[in-house]
Amino acid sequence: MGRALNSLLAGGVIVSGGTVRESVLFRRVRVNSYSLVEHSVLFDDVEVGRYCRIKNAIIDKNVKIPPHTEIGYDLELDRARGFTVTPEGVVVVPKGYRF
């Protein structure tokens, strides 16, 4: 069973066995089983694979995040992937990014 706590979810969002905390999810976002999304904004058509952990992130449209991916936990790894990381530690994943 999916859970969304203190979050705002648009129409068409599916939280399928994952957990969303203090986040904003736009249209057609899917959070799959055993995944955690915290303090983040996910724009249209983002899919979060199983066992992912995402925190302090802004993920632009049309991004598919593969299973077991972590974003916002190792900021140096996030920079190495080409993501923008703000001085406050917010990770920005660009539109259409492919892992």
OpenMM code with the backbone's topology and positions (N, CA, C; nanometers):
from openmm import Vec3, app, unit

residues = "MET GLY ARG ALA LEU ASN SER LEU LEU ALA GLY GLY VAL ILE VAL SER GLY GLY THR VAL ARG GLU SER VAL LEU PHE ARG ARG VAL ARG VAL ASN SER TYR SER LEU VAL GLU HIS SER VAL LEU PHE ASP ASP VAL GLU VAL GLY ARG TYR CYS ARG ILE LYS ASN ALA ILE ILE ASP LYS ASN VAL LYS ILE PRO PRO HIS THR GLU ILE GLY TYR ASP LEU GLU LEU ASP ARG ALA ARG GLY PHE THR VAL THR PRO GLU GLY VAL VAL VAL VAL PRO LYS GLY TYR ARG PHE".split()
positions = [
    Vec3(0.0835, -0.1169, 0.0000),
    Vec3(0.0000, 0.0000, 0.0000),
    Vec3(0.0891, 0.1249, 0.0000),
    Vec3(0.0630, 0.2172, -0.0886),
    Vec3(0.1388, 0.3403, -0.0963),
    Vec3(0.0904, 0.4425, 0.0046),
    Vec3(0.1832, 0.5333, 0.0440),
    Vec3(0.1484, 0.6361, 0.1419),
    Vec3(0.2017, 0.7709, 0.0963),
    Vec3(0.1187, 0.8738, 0.1130),
    Vec3(0.1608, 1.0114, 0.0863),
    Vec3(0.1310, 1.0934, 0.2109),
    Vec3(0.2342, 1.1485, 0.2727),
    Vec3(0.2213, 1.2209, 0.3987),
    Vec3(0.2641, 1.3663, 0.3798),
    Vec3(0.1783, 1.4602, 0.4191),
    Vec3(0.2079, 1.6037, 0.4089),
    Vec3(0.2562, 1.6401, 0.2686),
    Vec3(0.1892, 1.5894, 0.1675),
    Vec3(0.2302, 1.6102, 0.0290),
    Vec3(0.1130, 1.6569, -0.0559),
    Vec3(0.1446, 1.7083, -0.1736),
    Vec3(0.0442, 1.7512, -0.2695),
    Vec3(0.0612, 1.6678, -0.3958),
    Vec3(-0.0439, 1.5924, -0.4339),
    Vec3(-0.0372, 1.5044, -0.5499),
    Vec3(-0.1428, 1.5463, -0.6512),
    Vec3(-0.1019, 1.5600, -0.7766),
    Vec3(-0.1944, 1.5973, -0.8837),
    Vec3(-0.2701, 1.4742, -0.9329),
    Vec3(-0.3681, 1.4977, -1.0187),
    Vec3(-0.4443, 1.3896, -1.0779),
    Vec3(-0.3564, 1.2988, -1.1611),
    Vec3(-0.3817, 1.1701, -1.1540),
    Vec3(-0.3056, 1.0734, -1.2320),
    Vec3(-0.1801, 1.0241, -1.1645),
    Vec3(-0.1539, 1.0671, -1.0416),
    Vec3(-0.0366, 1.0193, -0.9684),
    Vec3(-0.0678, 0.8827, -0.9095),
    Vec3(0.0292, 0.7916, -0.9179),
    Vec3(0.0154, 0.6581, -0.8603),
    Vec3(0.1304, 0.6370, -0.7617),
    Vec3(0.0951, 0.6115, -0.6378),
    Vec3(0.1941, 0.5749, -0.5362),
    Vec3(0.1669, 0.4287, -0.5059),
    Vec3(0.2416, 0.3423, -0.5716),
    Vec3(0.2167, 0.1981, -0.5687),
    Vec3(0.3124, 0.1298, -0.4720),
    Vec3(0.2813, 0.1362, -0.3442),
    Vec3(0.3647, 0.0679, -0.2469),
    Vec3(0.4836, 0.1477, -0.1992),
    Vec3(0.5003, 0.2697, -0.2466),
    Vec3(0.6094, 0.3556, -0.2020),
    Vec3(0.5602, 0.4549, -0.0984),
    Vec3(0.6508, 0.5420, -0.0538),
    Vec3(0.6170, 0.6453, 0.0443),
    Vec3(0.6613, 0.7810, -0.0082),
    Vec3(0.5734, 0.8784, 0.0038),
    Vec3(0.6014, 1.0165, -0.0372),
    Vec3(0.5802, 1.1046, 0.0856),
    Vec3(0.6827, 1.1816, 0.1218),
    Vec3(0.6744, 1.2704, 0.2386),
    Vec3(0.7110, 1.4127, 0.2002),
    Vec3(0.6258, 1.5078, 0.2393),
    Vec3(0.6528, 1.6503, 0.2241),
    Vec3(0.7055, 1.6845, 0.0846),
    Vec3(0.6310, 1.6406, -0.0165),
    Vec3(0.6719, 1.6597, -0.1552),
    Vec3(0.5539, 1.7046, -0.2398),
    Vec3(0.5845, 1.7489, -0.3618),
    Vec3(0.4830, 1.7874, -0.4587),
    Vec3(0.5045, 1.7022, -0.5834),
    Vec3(0.4002, 1.6293, -0.6246),
    Vec3(0.4075, 1.5434, -0.7433),
    Vec3(0.3063, 1.5925, -0.8457),
    Vec3(0.3545, 1.6211, -0.9660),
    Vec3(0.2683, 1.6690, -1.0729),
    Vec3(0.2045, 1.5503, -1.1461),
    Vec3(0.1389, 1.5782, -1.2580),
    Vec3(0.0593, 1.4769, -1.3288),
    Vec3(0.1413, 1.3576, -1.3766),
    Vec3(0.0767, 1.2423, -1.3711),
    Vec3(0.1299, 1.1169, -1.4262),
    Vec3(0.2650, 1.0769, -1.3666),
    Vec3(0.2840, 1.1021, -1.2397),
    Vec3(0.4028, 1.0535, -1.1694),
    Vec3(0.3693, 0.9178, -1.1099),
    Vec3(0.4645, 0.8266, -1.1153),
    Vec3(0.4464, 0.6945, -1.0553),
    Vec3(0.5634, 0.6675, -0.9609),
    Vec3(0.5301, 0.6315, -0.8384),
    Vec3(0.6299, 0.5934, -0.7387),
    Vec3(0.6065, 0.4455, -0.7094),
    Vec3(0.7014, 0.3621, -0.7457),
    Vec3(0.6846, 0.2178, -0.7331),
    Vec3(0.7193, 0.1673, -0.5932),
    Vec3(0.6949, 0.0406, -0.5721),
    Vec3(0.7075, -0.0239, -0.4413),
    Vec3(0.8437, -0.0034, -0.3776),
    Vec3(0.8414, 0.0130, -0.2451),
    Vec3(0.9602, 0.0214, -0.1600),
    Vec3(1.0448, 0.1457, -0.1856),
    Vec3(0.9918, 0.2434, -0.2580),
    Vec3(1.0657, 0.3669, -0.2842),
    Vec3(1.0245, 0.4747, -0.1852),
    Vec3(1.1158, 0.5696, -0.1644),
    Vec3(1.0917, 0.6799, -0.0724),
    Vec3(1.1250, 0.8114, -0.1425),
    Vec3(1.0310, 0.9048, -0.1407),
    Vec3(1.0511, 1.0387, -0.1967),
    Vec3(1.0242, 1.1377, -0.0836),
    Vec3(1.1261, 1.2194, -0.0497),
    Vec3(1.1130, 1.3150, 0.0597),
    Vec3(1.1584, 1.4539, 0.0166),
    Vec3(1.0850, 1.5563, 0.0600),
    Vec3(1.1235, 1.6965, 0.0397),
    Vec3(1.1614, 1.7234, -0.1062),
    Vec3(1.0780, 1.6783, -0.1996),
    Vec3(1.1126, 1.6877, -0.3415),
    Vec3(0.9946, 1.7366, -0.4243),
    Vec3(1.0256, 1.7785, -0.5465),
    Vec3(0.9255, 1.8158, -0.6459),
    Vec3(0.9512, 1.7314, -0.7692),
    Vec3(0.8492, 1.6554, -0.8129),
    Vec3(0.8595, 1.5727, -0.9330),
    Vec3(0.7581, 1.6245, -1.0342),
    Vec3(0.8076, 1.6684, -1.1490),
    Vec3(0.7199, 1.7224, -1.2524),
    Vec3(0.6558, 1.6102, -1.3349),
    Vec3(0.5783, 1.6473, -1.4368),
    Vec3(0.4986, 1.5525, -1.5156),
    Vec3(0.5798, 1.4352, -1.5698),
    Vec3(0.5147, 1.3187, -1.5718),
    Vec3(0.5665, 1.1988, -1.6373),
    Vec3(0.7000, 1.1498, -1.5823),
    Vec3(0.7157, 1.1538, -1.4518),
    Vec3(0.8339, 1.0974, -1.3860),
    Vec3(0.7964, 0.9609, -1.3309),
    Vec3(0.8832, 0.8632, -1.3526),
    Vec3(0.8629, 0.7302, -1.2952),
    Vec3(0.9796, 0.6979, -1.2037),
    Vec3(0.9462, 0.6617, -1.0804),
    Vec3(1.0456, 0.6255, -0.9804),
    Vec3(1.0422, 0.4740, -0.9660),
    Vec3(1.1533, 0.4087, -0.9991),
    Vec3(1.1613, 0.2627, -0.9928),
    Vec3(1.1577, 0.2100, -0.8503),
    Vec3(1.1503, 0.0791, -0.8381),
    Vec3(1.1468, 0.0146, -0.7065),
    Vec3(1.2762, 0.0385, -0.6299),
    Vec3(1.2621, 0.0465, -0.4989),
    Vec3(1.3757, 0.0603, -0.4054),
    Vec3(1.4585, 0.1871, -0.4261),
    Vec3(1.4005, 0.2909, -0.4854),
    Vec3(1.4722, 0.4182, -0.5013),
    Vec3(1.4581, 0.5015, -0.3740),
    Vec3(1.5573, 0.5893, -0.3535),
    Vec3(1.5515, 0.6854, -0.2435),
    Vec3(1.5845, 0.8222, -0.3015),
    Vec3(1.4920, 0.9157, -0.2835),
    Vec3(1.5085, 1.0500, -0.3384),
    Vec3(1.4779, 1.1497, -0.2281),
    Vec3(1.5702, 1.2453, -0.2068),
    Vec3(1.5424, 1.3523, -0.1107),
    Vec3(1.6013, 1.4831, -0.1610),
    Vec3(1.5360, 1.5920, -0.1245),
    Vec3(1.5827, 1.7265, -0.1597),
    Vec3(1.6131, 1.7381, -0.3090),
    Vec3(1.5175, 1.6967, -0.3919),
    Vec3(1.5410, 1.6958, -0.5363),
    Vec3(1.4276, 1.7653, -0.6113),
    Vec3(1.4641, 1.8214, -0.7249),
    Vec3(1.3676, 1.8714, -0.8223),
    Vec3(1.3925, 1.7905, -0.9481),
    Vec3(1.2934, 1.7138, -0.9898),
    Vec3(1.3097, 1.6271, -1.1068),
    Vec3(1.2153, 1.6774, -1.2147),
    Vec3(1.2736, 1.7218, -1.3257),
    Vec3(1.1952, 1.7804, -1.4337),
    Vec3(1.1198, 1.6719, -1.5103),
    Vec3(1.0463, 1.7120, -1.6114),
    Vec3(0.9553, 1.6241, -1.6858),
    Vec3(1.0273, 1.5093, -1.7569),
    Vec3(0.9518, 1.4005, -1.7759),
    Vec3(0.9916, 1.2872, -1.8603),
    Vec3(1.1220, 1.2211, -1.8167),
    Vec3(1.1362, 1.1952, -1.6879),
    Vec3(1.2539, 1.1265, -1.6360),
    Vec3(1.2108, 0.9915, -1.5809),
    Vec3(1.2828, 0.8875, -1.6197),
    Vec3(1.2576, 0.7536, -1.5669),
    Vec3(1.3772, 0.7154, -1.4795),
    Vec3(1.3511, 0.6966, -1.3523),
    Vec3(1.4568, 0.6653, -1.2565),
    Vec3(1.4594, 0.5140, -1.2359),
    Vec3(1.5714, 0.4488, -1.2680),
    Vec3(1.5771, 0.3027, -1.2578),
    Vec3(1.5760, 0.2545, -1.1124),
    Vec3(1.5409, 0.1273, -1.0917),
    Vec3(1.5381, 0.0706, -0.9567),
    Vec3(1.6718, 0.0880, -0.8838),
    Vec3(1.6634, 0.1006, -0.7513),
    Vec3(1.7787, 0.1092, -0.6611),
    Vec3(1.8607, 0.2378, -0.6764),
    Vec3(1.8072, 0.3401, -0.7414),
    Vec3(1.8789, 0.4658, -0.7594),
    Vec3(1.8586, 0.5553, -0.6373),
    Vec3(1.9643, 0.6243, -0.5977),
    Vec3(1.9561, 0.7219, -0.4899),
    Vec3(1.9911, 0.8596, -0.5451),
    Vec3(1.9092, 0.9576, -0.5130),
    Vec3(1.9331, 1.0964, -0.5534),
    Vec3(1.9203, 1.1815, -0.4282),
    Vec3(2.0205, 1.2651, -0.4032),
    Vec3(2.0171, 1.3548, -0.2892),
    Vec3(2.0878, 1.3026, -0.1664),
    Vec3(2.1432, 1.1833, -0.1731),
    Vec3(2.2136, 1.1240, -0.0592),
    Vec3(2.3658, 1.1381, -0.0724),
    Vec3(2.4170, 1.1290, -0.1941),
    Vec3(2.5597, 1.1462, -0.2199),
    Vec3(2.5735, 1.2589, -0.3221),
    Vec3(2.5939, 1.3812, -0.2742),
    Vec3(2.5929, 1.4973, -0.3625),
    Vec3(2.7072, 1.4965, -0.4626),
    Vec3(2.8202, 1.4383, -0.4279),
    Vec3(2.9317, 1.4280, -0.5233),
    Vec3(2.8955, 1.3350, -0.6393),
    Vec3(2.8301, 1.2251, -0.6092),
    Vec3(2.7834, 1.1347, -0.7147),
    Vec3(2.6805, 1.2050, -0.8026),
    Vec3(2.5917, 1.2816, -0.7416),
    Vec3(2.4920, 1.3556, -0.8186),
    Vec3(2.5584, 1.4562, -0.9119),
    Vec3(2.6621, 1.5249, -0.8649),
    Vec3(2.7366, 1.6174, -0.9521),
    Vec3(2.8048, 1.5415, -1.0662),
    Vec3(2.8602, 1.4244, -1.0353),
    Vec3(2.9279, 1.3435, -1.1375),
    Vec3(2.8307, 1.2975, -1.2457),
    Vec3(2.7058, 1.2793, -1.2104),
    Vec3(2.6034, 1.2415, -1.3087),
    Vec3(2.5639, 1.3590, -1.3971),
    Vec3(2.6103, 1.4785, -1.3626),
    Vec3(2.5781, 1.5976, -1.4412),
    Vec3(2.4603, 1.6755, -1.3877),
    Vec3(2.4116, 1.6418, -1.2682),
    Vec3(2.3005, 1.7147, -1.2091),
    Vec3(2.3532, 1.8442, -1.1481),
    Vec3(2.2680, 1.9440, -1.1435),
    Vec3(2.2994, 2.0673, -1.0733),
    Vec3(2.2707, 2.0445, -0.9252),
    Vec3(2.3635, 2.0835, -0.8390),
    Vec3(2.3443, 2.0745, -0.6947),
    Vec3(2.3627, 2.2139, -0.6372),
    Vec3(2.2602, 2.2657, -0.5728),
    Vec3(2.2670, 2.4006, -0.5169),
    Vec3(2.3520, 2.4004, -0.3899),
    Vec3(2.3968, 2.5172, -0.3455),
    Vec3(2.4730, 2.5241, -0.2202),
    Vec3(2.3955, 2.4701, -0.0993),
    Vec3(2.2630, 2.4747, -0.1067),
    Vec3(2.1797, 2.4232, 0.0016),
    Vec3(2.1599, 2.2721, -0.0063),
    Vec3(2.2105, 2.2091, -0.1121),
    Vec3(2.2007, 2.0643, -0.1254),
    Vec3(2.0804, 2.0134, -0.2013),
    Vec3(2.0157, 2.0999, -0.2785),
    Vec3(1.9031, 2.0578, -0.3619),
    Vec3(1.9578, 2.0097, -0.4953),
    Vec3(1.9175, 1.8897, -0.5354),
    Vec3(1.9648, 1.8288, -0.6601),
    Vec3(1.8597, 1.8516, -0.7687),
    Vec3(1.9031, 1.9008, -0.8849),
    Vec3(1.8119, 1.9268, -0.9968),
    Vec3(1.8446, 1.8306, -1.1103),
    Vec3(1.7472, 1.7464, -1.1449),
    Vec3(1.7622, 1.6523, -1.2554),
    Vec3(1.6945, 1.7121, -1.3781),
    Vec3(1.7679, 1.7294, -1.4900),
    Vec3(1.7116, 1.7998, -1.6062),
    Vec3(1.6044, 1.7188, -1.6800),
    Vec3(1.5278, 1.7915, -1.7569),
    Vec3(1.4173, 1.7364, -1.8366),
    Vec3(1.4674, 1.6249, -1.9281),
    Vec3(1.3956, 1.5119, -1.9280),
    Vec3(1.4249, 1.4025, -2.0187),
    Vec3(1.5520, 1.3258, -1.9879),
    Vec3(1.6120, 1.3446, -1.8723),
    Vec3(1.7386, 1.2778, -1.8380),
    Vec3(1.7229, 1.1254, -1.8425),
    Vec3(1.8218, 1.0587, -1.8977),
    Vec3(1.8223, 0.9111, -1.9051),
    Vec3(1.9418, 0.8581, -1.8263),
    Vec3(1.9170, 0.7660, -1.7383),
    Vec3(2.0217, 0.7056, -1.6568),
    Vec3(2.0938, 0.5973, -1.7350),
] * unit.nanometer
topology = app.Topology()
chain = topology.addChain("A")
for resn in residues:
    res = topology.addResidue(resn, chain)
    for name in ("N", "CA", "C"):
        topology.addAtom(name, app.Element.getBySymbol(name[0]), res)
